[in-house]
Amino acid sequence: MWQTIGFFASLLSIVLGVHFGYILCNDHPAAFLMALVLARWTYLGFCDIQALADEDIDTPPPKLYELSELDAMAALKETLTYTSLGDRWWHIRDLNLDDGRLLASVNFENEYKRFSDTHFSTERIRAQSQIVLIAEVTSPGAGRVSVRYRFVVTATYERRTATALIKSIQEAFHEALERRSAKKKSVKEGAAV
């Protein structure tokens, strides 16, 4: 999103840069060169904002749940096993119950079309993407666990689809952990009565 805004902002900065560049130096080629430099820096600034937004999505803050480590790991594994992403599935690569770590990945490809020549023929571009999930479950004590996620995205063309998948799996994890935590609370309250 920020890169798209950056593209249009850089076009606007070309127009403004040419105008003010011509006022400063009274030379059209120099004004155009100044406008191109301004447009490039504007676009790079918006790319940096996009990278910061992606970093916030890839490493969300840890959340606390009223569960044991084993219950939390079971909920994460169950969610990854039974959550389909259309024709894509998460593959659990490593599940270490002793350290409380889970490693999973999903690979997918998107197909894009673009104009390839002056006769307006199109060519297809297949972009490969991969998301690697590293989940860590730690117990700070008192029957609570802290769940921390880190996503590593490798995308050859764009990461919009990967961002949507990351948000959907984070919501699925939160719902599964909350459901299991509520079930455990109700069992404890039923046993206390």
N, C-alpha and C positions, 0 to 999 in steps of 0.2 A: 504494500500500500504506500509506504513512504517513498519508495523508488519511483512510483508512478507520479506522485505529487512532485517529487524532485525533478522529474522530466519536464513537467509543465512549468515549474518554477524556473528551471534553467532556460526554457524558451522565453519566458517573461524577462529574465535577466539579460538575455541577448538584446531584446528590444530596448530595455532601459539602459543597458551598457553602451550600445551604439549611440544612443541619444546623448548621454552624459559624457561619453568618451569624445564625441565630436565637439561638445561644448568645451572640454578641457584642452584638447590638442589641435582642433580645427583641421583634422586629417581623417578622411574616411577609412583608409586601410588600418591605420593605427587604432581608430575607434572600434572597428570590427574585431581586431585582435584582442583589444581590452575586453570587449563583450564576450568573446569566446572563453577567455581566461576566467571571467566572472561566472559564466554559465557552468564551466567545468567545476569550479569550486562550490557552486551552489548545489550541483548534482552530487558531488562527493559528500557534502554535508548531510544531505538527505539520506544517502547510503549509510552513513555512520549512524543516523537516527534509526534506520531500519535494522542495522546490526545490533544496536542496543535493545530494540524491541524483541528481536529474535532471541537474544540472550536471556531476557526475562522469561520468555516462553520455555526455553530449553532447560533452564535451571530454576524451577519454582521454589519458594521457601518450603522447608519441611513442615509437615502437619502432624499433630498429635492425635492418637486414637486410644480408646480404653480397651486394648487388646493385648494378648501375649505376642511375642515375636513369631511363634509358630502359627498362630491364627492369622496374623497379618501377612506372612509369607504365603499361607494357603489361599487367602483372599486374592493376593496379587497373581498367583499362579492360575487360579481358577478363572480370573477375569481375562488373563491373556489367552488361556486355552479356549474359552468359549466366546470370545469376541471376534467377529469377522469384520473385515473392513471392505465389504463388497467381495471382490475376488482375491483379496489379500488376507493373509493370516500372520499373526505374530509367531515367531519361532523362538522357543526358549533355548538359549545356548548354554546357560549355566545357572544352576540353582544351588547355592551354598547355604544350607540352613545353619551351619555353625557360625559363619561370619555374618549372616543376615543379608546376603547379596543375591541379586537376581540380574541376569544379563539376557536380554531378548532383542530380536531384530526383526524388521519387516523390510522387504525389498519390493519395489514396484516401479513401473515405468509409465510415463505419460506420453501421449502422442500430440504433437503440435504441427500446425501447418504454417508455412510462410511462403511469400512470393519469392520465386527464384530468379526470374529474368524479366525482361521488358515486355514479354508476351503474356504476362500475368499467369504463367503456369505456377502451380504450387508444388512444393516438395514437403514430404513428411519428415519430421524430426522426432526421434524417439529418445526421450530423456530418462535416464536411469536415476533412481533415487533410493536411498537407504536410510532408515532410522534405527539407531541403536539405543536401547533403553538400559540404563544402569539404575537399579533401585536398591536402596540401602535401608534396612530396618534396624534401628537401634533402640535399646530399652533404657530410658533415663531413670526408670524406677517407678515404684508405686503402681504397678500394673498398667503402665502406659507405654506406648511405643511411638517412636518418631519415624516417619516414613519420608525419605528424601529421594527425589527423582532427578536424573540427569539424562538428557536426550542429546545424542550426537547425530546431526543431520548431514548427509552427503547428497547434494543434488546437483545434477549437471546443468540444469537449465533454470529452474526457479523452485522455490520451496513453499509455495502457497498450499499445495496439497499436503505436504509434510506438516505444516503448521496446523492445518485442520485435523489431521490424524492425531497429532500430539495432544491437542485440546480435547478431542473426543476420548482418548484413552485416559487422560487425567481425570475427566469427569466420571468415567466408568470405574476407575480405581477408587475415587472418593465415595461414590455411591456404594460400592461393594464393601469397603472398609466401614463406612457408617452403618450399613445394614448389619454387618457381622457384630459391630460394637453394640448396637441397640439390642440385638438378639442375646448377646452375652449379658448385658445389663438386666434384661427381663428374666433370664435364667437365674441370675444372682438374687434378684428381688423375689422371685418365686420360691427360691430355696430359703430365703430369710424369713418368709411368712410361715 
